[in-house]
Amino acid sequence: MATIGTLVVGIAIGALLVFGTLYASGSFPARTVTSVTTSTVTNFQTTTTILTVTTTSPPSGFSVTSIVSSQVTSCSVSGKDCVITLTNSGTSETSVTSCSIENAGTAENGTLSAGSPSPTYQLPAPGTETLTCTVAAVNSSVGSQAVGTIDLINGGQVPFESTWTT
């Protein structure tokens, strides 16, 4: 059985993700970011990127986490795109802001399209979103590695990788 893509997990933890949770007043709680740290752990074929955001004075008992993983459906040289399904298994929604795909070793900003089920690239918690990242040109050959990232509104990045097909 052929593997379509490699599962890569990106984790974003912190109270900065509070944008998805509104209070009764309809406003977001105020806080200041005091630190941002990242770390990467690779185990077998899974890479986990952890983004930790620390803020001042979150409301008592408040905890918000988005845990986002990516699964590549396909990367097409002729279509100049990768189709990626994101899964949020955390407790806070997030959204996708941009994407990029390495093109002959250089990251090229891509264009997002056709978010499904949400055309606004919202990723509910828990939930999934399938989207397409298209670049202007692909200078890689069929069978070579396709590598890219999906950027989240909270500053987190979810890496993905697959193999280029026709």
PyMOL commands that set and color helices and strands:
alter all, ss='L'
color gray80, all
select helices_A, chain A and resi 15-20
alter helices_A, ss='H'
color red, helices_A
select strands_A, chain A and resi 8-14+33-43+46-55+65-76+81-88+94-103+106-109+111-116+122-123+127-134+145-152+157-163
alter strands_A, ss='S'
color yellow, strands_A
deselect
rebuild
show_as cartoon
